[in-house]
Amino acid sequence: MRHAAPVLVRAALAVLVPLVVVACGKKGPPLPPLVRLPAPPDVQANRRGSSVELAVVVPGANADGSRPANISRVEIYALTGSSTFSDADLLKHGTRVASLPVKAPRNPDDVAQPDEPLAEVEAPTGTGLDQGAGTTVRDNLTGAALVPADLTDPKQGHGDAAEAARPLLGISSAPPVRTYAGVGVNTKGRRGKFSRRAPVSLAPPPSPPPLPTITYTETSITVEWLPVAQPKPLSPPATDSSGSGTSGQPETLPSRPLGPLSPPLSYNVYDATTGALLTMMPIAETRFVDSRVEWGAERCYGVRAVDRTGGMSVESDAREPRCIKLVDTFTPAPPKDLKAVSTEGVISLIWDASTEKDLAGYVILRGPAPGDRLEPVVPMPILETSFNDNVPAGTRYVYAVQAVDKAGNASAPSNRVEETAR
């Protein structure tokens, strides 16, 4: 009986081994193909007058960090009204304001991981935007763009009972908002995640500033303009003595906005030639100093008023730019500390070097004493700060030196010196 246990163990193992072998060879369910979705684009919105300028950066990677992005286009959507809505609401009730083609990979699975070099992967092809590139989209604010979207679910009604029970409130002073967002679409037509939302105010823009005046010196250009009046705040509709509006229909009770007053207007200054913003942030002063002095260049400036009521900026339209050509009419400083030393048949001159950045050289002036009339000794300006004048012995001369810049402007004469050659 003591041999029965080993026999039973051997019998059990004989049954289990085939089962284990069969289980190891069994295939599981097929895995779904990997679908790569592009990372969200970057979208920034700036309200300028009657339009919104959108700065869009195309994604160059997928949501998992692999590169290049499996993307065929970037879509930009806008929705006016509530600031709390879902991505589905944006697609259903919003407006597609742009569809930007993007260069796409031939094989979406041929990618480099974040820690791998991109050079080993085939570059995207096509005629669209480069991945990672930036572009600008303009959305003109037509009448339809100002109408809030109706996000009410028709299956749930319009909430008449809740509307009737709502307390009487005054007209809100907050301006309506239009929100923008972008999304990348892959080569199979599937959308990735939406970008961060970029809201802009739909408040009336301020008036554009008058044309600026421009003056300049050797080192700076000054742009100045007159201030713009603050826009009037939104006000409730007028009512008659019965408390009804001018249409005869009941209106909400009169009200006035609560909270802090609107901030004063500020200003942005642009290079009207390149469109570059010259002010790091809106400035309160009606004066801007530009240090980009380059003789012979033309500088053009545009100034926009900025209203920052409600925490969102609204720029005015821009008037025609004001331009000026920079011409060097400024004389350099005269040379200093001119000295003269007499030797046999020669009068040697020496003076301090000029610090002018555009110095072309020096002109030596000489005349017989008492120096009523000084004439140039050299035909062209010299670069040295010394000069030896060969003159006959016994004659007394008066000397001075002028600095000349590259525009041909000559300084006032230096201090005078008198000397007689031996």
C-alpha positions in Angstrom: 0.0 0.0 0.0 2.9 2.4 0.5 3.6 2.4 -3.3 0.0 3.6 -4.1 0.7 7.4 -3.7 3.6 7.6 -6.2 1.5 5.7 -8.7 -1.4 8.1 -8.3 1.0 11.2 -8.7 2.5 9.8 -11.9 -1.0 9.2 -13.3 -2.1 12.8 -12.5 1.0 14.2 -14.2 0.4 12.1 -17.2 -3.0 13.7 -17.6 -1.9 17.4 -16.9 1.1 17.5 -19.2 -0.9 17.2 -22.5 -3.3 19.8 -21.2 -0.5 22.2 -20.6 1.0 21.6 -24.0 -2.3 22.2 -25.7 -2.9 25.4 -23.7 0.5 26.9 -24.6 -0.2 26.4 -28.3 -3.6 28.0 -28.3 -3.9 31.5 -30.0 -5.7 34.4 -28.3 -8.2 36.7 -30.0 -6.6 39.0 -32.7 -5.5 42.4 -31.5 -7.1 45.5 -33.1 -4.8 47.5 -35.4 -3.0 50.4 -33.8 -4.6 53.7 -34.7 -2.4 56.7 -34.3 -4.1 60.1 -33.7 -2.4 63.4 -33.9 -1.6 65.5 -30.9 -3.8 68.7 -30.6 -2.7 71.8 -32.6 -1.9 75.0 -30.8 -4.5 77.8 -31.4 -4.3 81.4 -30.2 -7.0 84.0 -31.0 -6.7 87.8 -31.1 -9.7 90.0 -31.8 -8.8 92.9 -34.1 -11.6 95.2 -35.2 -14.2 93.3 -37.1 -12.2 90.1 -37.4 -10.3 87.5 -35.4 -6.8 86.5 -36.2 -6.0 82.9 -35.3 -2.3 81.8 -34.9 -2.3 78.0 -35.6 0.7 75.7 -35.1 0.3 72.3 -36.8 1.1 69.3 -34.6 4.3 67.4 -35.5 3.7 64.4 -33.3 1.0 61.9 -32.4 -0.8 61.8 -29.1 1.7 59.0 -27.9 4.7 61.2 -28.8 5.7 59.3 -31.9 6.7 61.3 -35.0 5.7 62.3 -37.7 2.1 62.8 -36.9 -0.5 60.7 -38.6 -2.4 63.8 -39.8 -4.0 65.0 -43.1 -5.5 68.3 -42.0 -6.2 70.7 -39.1 -9.8 71.9 -38.7 -10.7 75.1 -36.8 -14.1 75.4 -35.2 -15.8 78.4 -33.5 -18.9 78.7 -31.3 -20.5 81.8 -30.1 -22.3 81.9 -26.7 -21.8 79.8 -23.7 -18.3 79.1 -22.5 -19.3 75.7 -21.1 -19.8 73.2 -23.9 -18.5 69.9 -24.9 -16.4 68.9 -27.9 -19.5 67.3 -29.3 -21.4 70.5 -29.0 -18.6 72.3 -30.8 -18.8 69.9 -33.7 -22.6 69.9 -33.8 -23.5 73.5 -33.2 -20.2 75.3 -34.0 -18.9 76.6 -37.3 -15.9 75.2 -39.1 -14.0 78.4 -40.0 -11.0 76.7 -41.6 -9.7 73.3 -42.9 -5.9 73.4 -43.4 -4.3 70.6 -45.4 -1.1 69.1 -43.9 1.7 67.0 -45.3 0.9 63.4 -44.3 3.1 60.3 -43.9 2.9 57.5 -46.5 3.0 54.9 -43.8 1.4 56.1 -40.5 3.2 53.2 -38.7 6.6 54.2 -39.9 7.4 56.5 -36.9 10.2 57.4 -34.5 9.6 57.2 -30.8 10.3 60.3 -28.7 13.8 59.1 -27.9 14.6 58.0 -31.5 16.1 60.2 -34.3 13.5 61.4 -36.8 16.0 61.3 -39.7 15.6 57.5 -40.0 11.9 57.9 -40.8 10.5 58.9 -44.2 9.4 62.5 -44.3 5.7 63.4 -44.8 4.6 64.2 -48.4 2.0 66.3 -50.1 1.2 70.0 -50.8 -0.1 71.0 -47.4 1.5 72.7 -44.5 4.7 71.3 -43.0 4.2 69.5 -39.7 5.2 71.8 -36.8 4.7 74.9 -39.0 2.7 77.9 -38.0 0.1 79.8 -40.1 -2.5 82.5 -39.6 -6.3 82.2 -40.2 -8.7 85.1 -40.3 -12.3 84.8 -39.2 -14.4 87.8 -40.3 -17.2 88.5 -37.8 -20.3 88.6 -39.9 -23.7 89.0 -38.4 -24.1 85.2 -38.2 -20.9 84.9 -36.2 -22.4 87.2 -33.5 -25.5 85.0 -32.9 -25.2 82.7 -29.9 -25.5 79.0 -30.7 -28.6 77.3 -29.3 -27.4 74.3 -27.3 -30.8 73.4 -26.0 -31.7 69.7 -26.4 -35.1 69.7 -28.2 -36.1 66.4 -26.5 -36.0 68.2 -23.1 -37.9 71.3 -24.1 -36.9 74.8 -23.5 -37.3 75.0 -19.8 -40.3 77.3 -19.7 -41.1 76.5 -16.1 -37.5 77.1 -15.0 -37.5 80.4 -17.0 -40.6 81.6 -15.3 -39.2 80.8 -11.8 -35.9 82.6 -12.5 -35.5 85.8 -10.5 -35.7 89.1 -12.3 -32.2 90.2 -13.2 -30.8 93.2 -15.0 -29.1 93.1 -18.3 -25.7 91.6 -18.0 -22.8 93.9 -18.8 -20.6 91.0 -19.8 -20.1 91.0 -23.6 -20.8 87.8 -25.6 -17.9 85.5 -26.2 -16.8 83.5 -29.3 -14.6 80.5 -28.6 -12.2 78.8 -31.0 -10.5 75.4 -31.0 -8.6 73.2 -33.4 -8.3 69.5 -34.0 -6.1 67.3 -36.1 -7.6 64.7 -38.5 -5.6 61.6 -39.4 -5.3 59.9 -42.8 -8.4 57.7 -42.0 -10.6 60.7 -41.2 -10.5 60.2 -37.4 -10.1 63.3 -35.2 -7.6 63.5 -32.3 -8.1 65.6 -29.2 -9.2 69.2 -29.5 -6.8 72.0 -28.7 -7.1 74.3 -25.7 -9.9 76.7 -26.3 -9.2 80.3 -27.3 -12.0 82.7 -26.4 -12.4 86.2 -27.6 -14.8 89.0 -26.6 -17.4 90.2 -29.1 -17.7 93.6 -27.4 -17.7 96.5 -29.8 -14.0 97.4 -30.6 -12.6 100.8 -29.6 -12.1 103.5 -32.2 -8.7 103.4 -33.9 -6.2 106.1 -32.7 -5.5 109.1 -35.0 -2.4 108.8 -37.3 0.7 109.1 -35.2 3.5 111.6 -35.6 7.1 110.3 -36.0 10.3 112.0 -35.1 13.8 110.5 -34.7 17.3 111.2 -33.5 20.6 109.4 -34.1 19.7 106.7 -31.6 15.9 106.3 -31.5 12.5 106.8 -33.3 9.6 108.3 -31.3 6.0 107.5 -32.3 3.3 109.6 -30.7 -0.5 109.7 -31.0 -3.6 111.2 -29.4 -5.6 109.2 -26.9 -8.8 107.4 -27.8 -12.0 107.9 -25.8 -13.2 104.9 -23.6 -16.1 102.9 -25.3 -19.4 103.3 -23.5 -20.5 100.3 -21.4 -23.4 98.2 -22.4 -26.7 99.5 -21.1 -30.2 98.0 -20.7 -33.0 98.8 -23.2 -34.9 102.0 -22.7 -38.3 101.7 -20.9 -41.4 103.9 -20.9 -43.3 105.0 -17.8 -45.2 101.7 -17.6 -42.0 99.7 -17.2 -42.3 98.3 -20.7 -39.8 98.6 -23.4 -40.2 100.7 -26.5 -41.8 97.7 -28.2 -44.6 97.6 -25.5 -43.4 94.2 -24.2 -42.4 93.8 -20.5 -38.7 94.2 -19.8 -36.4 93.3 -17.0 -35.8 95.7 -14.2 -33.3 98.5 -14.9 -29.9 97.8 -13.6 -26.3 98.9 -13.6 -23.2 96.8 -13.8 -21.6 95.7 -10.5 -17.9 95.3 -9.8 -14.8 97.2 -10.9 -14.9 99.8 -13.6 -13.5 99.0 -17.0 -9.8 99.5 -17.2 -8.5 102.4 -19.3 -7.6 101.8 -22.9 -4.1 100.8 -23.8 -2.3 100.5 -27.1 -0.3 98.1 -29.3 2.2 99.3 -31.8 3.0 97.3 -34.9 5.6 97.3 -37.6 3.3 97.9 -40.5 5.8 96.5 -43.0 6.3 93.1 -41.4 3.2 93.0 -39.1 5.4 92.3 -36.1 4.1 93.5 -32.7 6.6 96.0 -31.3 5.1 96.4 -27.8 5.7 93.4 -25.5 2.3 94.1 -24.0 -0.3 96.8 -24.4 1.0 100.2 -23.1 -0.9 102.9 -21.3 1.3 105.7 -22.7 0.5 107.3 -26.1 4.1 107.3 -27.0 6.5 104.5 -28.2 10.3 104.7 -28.6 11.9 102.4 -31.2 15.6 101.9 -31.1 15.9 100.3 -34.6 17.7 103.2 -36.3 19.1 102.3 -39.7 20.0 105.1 -42.0 18.3 104.8 -45.4 15.7 102.4 -44.1 11.9 103.2 -44.1 10.0 102.5 -40.9 6.2 102.2 -41.0 4.0 102.1 -37.8 0.4 101.2 -37.0 -1.2 101.8 -33.7 -4.3 100.0 -32.3 -6.3 100.8 -29.2 -6.9 97.9 -26.8 -9.9 97.4 -24.6 -9.3 94.8 -21.9 -12.8 94.8 -20.3 -13.7 91.4 -18.9 -10.2 90.1 -19.0 -10.2 89.7 -22.8 -8.5 92.1 -25.2 -10.3 93.7 -28.1 -8.2 95.7 -30.5 -9.4 98.5 -32.7 -9.1 98.5 -36.5 -5.9 100.1 -37.8 -5.7 103.2 -39.8 -3.4 103.6 -42.8 0.2 103.2 -41.5 2.4 106.3 -41.1 5.9 105.8 -42.6 9.2 107.8 -42.5 12.5 107.3 -44.2 15.5 107.7 -41.9 18.0 110.1 -43.3 21.2 110.9 -41.4 21.3 114.7 -41.1 23.1 114.7 -37.7 26.6 116.1 -37.4 29.1 114.2 -35.4 30.7 115.7 -32.3 33.9 117.8 -32.9 37.2 116.2 -32.1 38.7 117.0 -28.8 42.1 118.1 -27.4 43.9 119.1 -30.6 47.7 119.7 -30.0 50.4 121.0 -32.2 54.2 120.4 -32.0 56.7 122.2 -34.3 59.9 120.7 -35.7 62.1 121.6 -38.6 59.8 122.2 -41.6 57.0 120.3 -40.1 54.1 121.0 -37.7 52.7 117.7 -36.2 49.1 117.6 -35.0 47.5 115.0 -32.7 43.9 114.8 -31.2 41.6 112.4 -29.4 39.8 109.7 -31.4 36.1 110.2 -32.1 33.6 107.8 -30.6 31.0 108.2 -33.5 29.8 104.8 -34.7 29.5 106.0 -38.3 32.8 107.9 -38.5 34.3 108.3 -42.0 37.4 110.2 -41.0 38.9 113.6 -40.2 39.5 116.8 -42.2 42.5 119.0 -41.3 41.8 122.7 -41.5 44.6 125.3 -41.8 45.0 129.0 -42.4 47.7 131.7 -41.8 47.5 133.4 -38.4 45.2 135.0 -37.2 43.1 132.2 -38.8 40.3 134.3 -40.3 39.9 131.7 -43.0 40.7 128.0 -42.6 40.9 125.7 -45.6 41.1 121.9 -45.8 44.6 120.5 -46.1 43.7 116.9 -47.2 41.6 116.1 -50.3 39.8 113.2 -48.5 39.1 112.5 -44.8 41.8 110.6 -43.1 41.3 107.8 -40.5 44.4 108.5 -38.4 44.3 110.8 -35.3 47.6 112.5 -36.2 48.9 114.5 -39.1 52.3 116.0 -40.2 52.0 119.2 -42.1 55.1 120.2 -44.2 55.2 124.0 -44.2 57.9 126.6 -44.8 59.8 127.7 -41.7 59.0 131.0 -40.1 55.3 131.1 -41.0 52.7 130.9 -38.2 49.6 128.8 -38.9 46.2 128.2 -37.2 44.8 124.6 -37.2 41.5 122.9 -36.4 40.1 119.4 -37.1 36.6 118.3 -38.2 35.0 114.8 -37.9 33.0 113.6 -40.9 30.5 110.7 -40.8 29.6 108.3 -43.6 26.6 110.4 -44.7 29.0 113.3 -45.3 27.9 115.4 -42.2 30.9 117.4 -40.9 31.2 118.4 -37.2 32.0 121.8 -35.9 35.7 122.5 -35.8 37.8 121.3 -32.9 39.7 123.7 -30.6 42.2 125.8 -32.5 45.9 125.6 -32.1 48.7 127.9 -33.5 52.2 127.0 -34.3 55.3 128.1 -36.4 57.5 125.8 -38.2 61.2 126.1 -37.5 
